Amino acid sequence: MKTVSCLIVDDEPIAREIIQTYCNHLPILTVVASCDNAIATKAELQKQSVDILFLDINMPVLNGISFLKTLKNQPQVIFTTAYKEYALDAFDLSACDYLLKPFSLERFIVAVDKALERLQPSLSPNQATTPEKSEAYTFVKTDGKIYKILHEDLLFAEANGNYTKITTTHNTFLPTMTFSSFVSLLPPKLFLRVHRSFVVNKSKITHIEGNRIFIGNTEIPIGSNYKDEFMRELGL
């Protein structure tokens, strides 16, 4: 089985050890280097290309967000940080996922699967994992209950402060979770980020007119920073 090369970047030794241990649980991953700052990482990337970059944000000299902006050939990036406020910036830079410390092995595996889907579309995600990753539904918690939302029923979701407004064919949910956290749970093959505050189910789009998407009678704006990628995903 072809392995996937990984580079770990974090200024905290314990954090690097945890990610290394998590990587060791997945035979498909090979950690080729581990760095404690962005400058050393830059030098490492000049020596060899890597497939997945596990990148901390709060580092000395140059933080992870600023460092990523300096890369011309960007690997698949999974941010690992204690600071949730950078999530929107991270996804604007096309990061695969955003892991908030401390994160579990299970959550780590979900992030790796997303990177593998981008790297090798033909590779089944569960080749990297022991548990199967279902793409049929997502669980959300709201009003003291946990709801199973089928992806085929999910129309779109919208950022709403510290909440995410989720609209399905039958109901509307308002779980206490950030928009970026919810987006990270969705399979990227089915759901497209079209705006800083909106993600849509590609299969539910009725039509597109100018900078607007219509899902039934609902009008959703297309952000200028997302339009080119959105049209490419549609094959247009």
Order of alpha helices (4+ residues) and beta strands (2+ residues): beta-alpha-beta-alpha-beta-alpha-beta-alpha-beta-alpha-beta-beta-beta-beta-beta-alpha-beta-beta-beta-beta-beta-alpha
